[in-house]
Amino acid sequence: MNPFSAVSRYFAPPPPTPRRSADEVAAVYPSYRWQMLQATFLGYATYYLVRNNLAPIKIELQSALGLDKSMLGNIGAATAISYGIGKFFMGVLSDRSDARKFMTAGLVLSALCNFAFGAVANYPMHLFLWSLNGLAQGMGWPPCGRTLGHWFSESERGLKFSIWNTSHNFGGAIAGVMAAWAVREFGGWQYAFYVPGAISLVGAAFIYSTLRDTPQSVGLPPIEEYRNDYPAAAGEAGVVEERDLTVREILIDKVLLNPWVWLLAAANFFAYITRYSMLDWGPTYLREVKGASLEGGAYSTAALELGGIPSTIALGWLSDKLGGRRGMVASLCMIPIVAAFTVILYTPKGYLWLDMTMLFTIGFFIDPVINLITIAALDIASKKAIGAAAGFIGLLGYLGRTVQEKGFGWAVHTYSKSIGVDGAWDLVLYSILACGVLSGVLLAFTWKMRPRA
């Protein structure tokens, strides 16, 4: 038996089941929609437990394994690029796969990578394993996007996607604190990977038991028909006819030949540098420059992640109320982000509370930007190509993350000898400021963009 054929059959989307009666549809559709939001929210939050657990313990890895910042930057950069590539290719695959099986498999693979990472103390193996983890992590977002795109219509997408998008804030905030706690509690850096890995296996079982693919797979009508959002797209008697797109239609027609997707991807490149700079290097920066403790550094990731929860929901809802003007809202968000980084740059040691406040502010505004860029891509592509569109934009974003992981690690390692640690970190912050400005300028070109009817 061809193993690739067997895998393809396993992940194939479930076929439509016989349509339920109108009364049954009205009774069960709302509960199914809540179930899908809950499953994707908790499932994706769990993905972050086995993804954001390395940054808070970089200094511990340095001491225990003799790594320098350039080597740690290599691990982060390799992971970022593998995740970007994974998100792109997994996105294309997920558009033609069962979301439940796809998302479950990715989380199990990520857990296994975490167990293996904690079990070895070898730099090349760590580089390989965390890169492999990046590929597995690429199986998280696309099935969530596929699920939400099929269960929630365009007119409610800004709010519902934004509620779901805060899952990474919860997961990311818990991940850093959990990693630091596990190291302190069990006395070894390895437990920053063992504990989240064990929890993620429970999360995988939850995803498999609760997630469902499309409404049609459980005998329900397409979401547009259920909500009667776009009757012009419906056929006779208001029935919406749907078909899966070919790989060429998804990848070429809907993504690579769409200039707006390229513009959003370019803006995402610089937005990711802005967002992930402090998630990846913030704990180290605060400990080396601002005098924070291990727990204090970990709390910086919590401040960033928690800051984005209320704003992501509120600004996603606002973009719906503004007729889908995602680009306008996102571009305006970049202004306070640049201002907050400027305050951090010029705040002296001893004012950690102010640094934390600014990190909360950055999280408050940068997470809506990343969220709205993705929703804008869905608006102009198709729910049938959401994985590929988001994957391509994510690929450019994670190229940006790769640049900052490797570039910032190399810069601090190299220039600390000539201009001092503080001077090297100042150089990093100036680079972040420039990226924030560039992202805001590119997003301004999408100011008038609205969803396609």
N, C-alpha and C positions, 0 to 999 in steps of 0.2 A: 504493500500500500504506500502511495506517495505521502510522506509526512506533511508536506505543504498543503496538499489537497485535504488531508484530514483536519488540519488546523483551520483551513478556510471553511470547511463544513461546520466545524464546532462553533466558530464565531459568527456564522451567517445569521442575519436578522431573522427572527421568527416570522412566519408568514401570517397574513391577516387571518383572524378567526371570524366566524359568522357574526354579523352585526347583532347586537343586543336590541331589545325592544326600546322604543322611545322612553317609556317610563323608567326602565332600568338604566338607560344612559343618563337620564336626568338625576337618578338617585346616586349612581356610583362615580360619575365623572369628577365631581368636586373632591371626593375623598382620594381618588387616584392621583389627582393633581397635587394634593397636599402630600401624599405618600412619595411622589417623585421628587418634590422639593426637599423633603426631609431626607430621603435616601442620598441624593446628590450632595446635599449640604454636609451631612455628617460623614459621608464617605470621602469627600474631597478634603474636609478638615483633617481626617485621619492620614491622608496622603502627606500632609505637611509635617506630621509628627516624625516621619522617616525621611524628611527632606531638609528641614530647617534645624536639625539637631547638631550640625557640625560647627557652625559659626561661633556659638557661645563658648566652645571648648578649644579653640585654636591654640591658645597659649598653653593649655594642658598637653595638647599634642606636640607642641614645640618642645616642652620640657621632657616629656616621657619618651619621645621618639627621635629627638634631635633634628626636627624639621625647622627650616627657616621660613620667613614670610613668602619668599619667592616660590618655595615648594608648596606651601599651603595655597598660594595663588594659583599654581598649576592644577591642583586638585579641584579648586573651585571653578577654574576656567574650563577644564576638561568636562566637568559635570554640566556647566552651563551650556556648552556647545552640544554635548550629547543630548541634553534635555531639549534644546531647540530643535535639533534634527529629529529627535524622537517625537516631539509634539507635532512637527510637520507631517512626517510619514505616518505616524499613528493617527493623526487627524484624517488623512486621506482614507486609511483603513477603517477608522471608526465610522465614517459616513456610510459604510457598507457592512457594518457589524452590529451584533447584538450588544447594546450598551451595558447590560447587566454582566455578561460574561467578560467583556472587554475590560471594564473597570475593575472587576474583581481580580482578574489575572494580573493586572498591573500592580495592584497593592500587595498581592502575595509575593511577586517578584521583588518588589522594593523591600519588603520585610526580610527576605532571604539575603539580599545585598547588605542590609544593616547587620544581620547576624554574622555574616562573613567578614565585614569590615571590623567589627569588634573582636573577632577571633584571631586576626593577624596583626602583626606589628611591622609591616614591611611597606615602605613608601611606594614602590612600583605596583604592589598589589592593591594598596589603598587607592592609587590613581585609577587603576583598572576598575575596581569595584564601585567607586563612587561615580565613575563614568557610566557603568552599567546601570547603576541606580538612576542616573539621569534619563536613560532610555526608558526604563520602567516607569518613571514618573510621567513620561510623555503619554502614558495610557490613562491618565487621570482626567485632564480637562476635556479632551474631545468627546468622550461618551457623556459627560455632564452637559456639554453644549448640545449634543444631539438630543438628549432627553428633554432638556428645557425648551429647545427650539420646536420640538414636536408636541409638547404638552402645554405651552403658553404662547399666545398669539402676539403679533407684532405690536398691537396697541398697548399691551401690558408688559412688553419685554423689558423696558428700561427698569421698571420697579422689580419684577420677579428675578431677572438676572442679577440685579444689584443686591437683593436679599441673599440670593445664593452665593454671590461673589464674596460676601463677608465670611464665608466658611474658611477661606484661607487665612483671614485675619485671626479667627479663633484658633485654628490649627497652628498657625505660625506663632501666635502669642504663647500658646501652651508649650510648643516644641522647645523654645529656648529655655524657659523656666524648668521644664521637665528634664532637659538634658543636664542643666547645672545641678538640679536636685539629685539626679541619679548618680552623678559623679561624686557629690558630697556624701550621699547616703550610703553608697556601696563601695566607695573608696577606689574607683578606677575609671579612667576615661571610657573604657569599653562599655560601661553601662549606659552611656549616653546613646548607644546604638541598640543594646539588648532590650532595654525597657520599651522604647517606642516600637521596636520590631515586634515584640510580643503583643502589644496593644493593637498594632495594625492588622495582625491576623484575625483578631476579633472583629475589627472593622470590615475586613474582607468578607467574613461570614455574614455580617449585617447587610452589606451591599447585595450579595447574591440572593439573600432571602427577601429583600424588599424592592429592589429596582426592577422596572419593566421597561421594555424598549419603546415602542410607539403606541398611541391609542388604538390603532388598528390591530395590534398584536393581542389585545385583550377584548376585542369585539366592540370598540368604540369608534365613533367617527373622527376624522381629522379635526384638529383644534379650530381651524378656520370655520369649518362647518358648524361645530358645536357652539362657537361664540358668534357666528354670523358676522365676522369682522370684514370679510372681503367677498360679498356675494357676487361681485363681477368675476371672480376667479372660479366660481362654482359652475358645475354643469347643470343638467336637467334636474329639476326639483331641488335645487340648491345643494346637490351632492358634489363635494370636491373630489376630483380624480387626482391621485398622486402616483408617481412612479419614482423608483430609485434612478439617480443619474449614473451615467457611465463614468469611469475614472477620468476619461478625457474631458467630459463635460464639467466634472467637479474641479479638476486640477487646472486645466487650460482655460476653458471658457469662463468659469466663475471666479477664478483666482488670478492666474498668471497674466491674463490679458485684460485685467481690470485695473486701470491706472489709479483708482481711488484706494484699492487694496495696497498698492505699492506706496502711496503717500502715507497711509495709516501705518504701514510697516516701518517706514523711515522715522516717523514720529515716535513709534514704539521703541525703536532702537535707542534713542536718547532718553526716553522716559524710563526705560529699564535700568539704564546706568544710574539715573537719578534715584530710582526707588531702591535698587538692590545694593547700592554702594554702602548704605548704612546698615542694611540687614546682614550683609556679608562681612563688613569690616567695622561696623559701629561698635560692637562690644570690644574689639581690640583697640580701636581708636580711643574710646573713653577710658579704658584701663591704662593705656600708655601715655595719653596726653592729659586727660582730665582727672586721673587718680581714682577711677571707679574700681570696685571690687569685682570678683567673679560674678556674684549675684547681680551687682549693679550693672555690669555689662550685659547680662542676660535680660535684665529689665528694659534695656534700650530696645530690644527687638519687640518686647511686649508693648512698649509705648508706640512704636511704629505701627504694629499690627492693630492694636485696639483703637488707635486714632482713626483708622479708616472705616470702622464699622458704621457709625451713624451717618457719616457723610456719603459713603457709597450708596446706601439705601436712599437717602434724601435727594442726592443729586441725580441718581438714576430715575427716581420719580419725577424730578423737575424736568429732566430731558424728555420724558414722555409728555409732560404738560406743555412743553415748548415745541411740540410737534416733531419730536425726534431729533432735536438739534444737539446731538452728542458732541460734535466738534466744538461748538461754541462754548459749552459748559466746560469741556476738558481744557481748552486753551486758556480760559480765565483762571482755572485752578493752578496753572503753572506759576502765576504771579506770587501768591503767598509761599509757594514752595521755595522759589529762589530767595525770597526774603528770609525765610527761616534758616536756610543754609548759610546765608550771610551772617545772621546772628550767631550761629554756632561757630563760624570761622573766627569771629572777633570776641567771643566770650572767653575770659581767662579761666584758668583752673580755679576750682573752689565754688563754682556755680553750677553744680551738676543738675540741680533742679531746673535751671533755665535750659540747659542742654536737653533734658528730658522733655520739657515743655515744647521745645522746638521740634524734637523728633516726633512727638505726638501730632504737632501741626503738620509736619511733612506727611506723616501717615494719613492724616485727615484729608489732605488734598491729593496726594499722589495715587492712592488706591482708586478713587473715582476716575482718574485719568486712564489708568490701565483698563478698568472695567468698561468705560465708555468707548474706548478705542475698539475693544472687542465687539461690543454691541453694534457699533457703527459698521464694522465689517460684516456682521450678520445681516444688518439692514440692507446693505448694498449687494450682498451675495445671494444666499438662499439658505433656508433651513436644511436643505438637502446637501449643502456644501459647507456647513458651519465648521466642521472639524478641519477641513482643508484650509479654509480662509483664516480661521483662528490659529491653526498650526503654522501657516506661512508668516503671519504677523508675529506669532510667538517666536518663530525661528529668528527673525530679525531682532526681536527683543532680547533673546538669549545670546545672540551674537554680541549685543551691547553688554550684556552681563558678563560674557566671556572677556571682553575687552577690559572691563573694570576689574574683574577678579584678578586677571593676570597682570594688567597694567598697574593697578594700584599696589598690589603686592610687590611687584618688581620695583616700583618707584620708591616705596618706603624702605625696602631692603637696600636699594642702591644709594639714594640720596641722604639717608640718615647719617652716613659716614661723612658727608661733606657739609650739609646744612643743618644737621641735627634732626632728631625724631620729630620735633614740633614743626620744623620747616618743611620736612618731607610730607607730613600730613596736611599742612597748609596748601602745598602744591596739589594734593589730591582734591581738597575741597574746592579750589579754584576750578579744577577740571569738571567737578560735579556741577558747579554753578553754570559753566558754559553749556553743558549738556541740557540743563533745565531750560535755559533760554532758547536753545535750538529746537527743543521739543515743542515749546510754546509757539514759536514762529511757524513751524510746520503744521501744527494743529489749527492755527488761525486760517489756513487755506481751506479748511473743512467747515468754516463758520456757518455756511448756509446749507450744508448737506442735510438731507432728510431721508427717511426710509423710502424705498421705492414702492409705489402702490401696486 
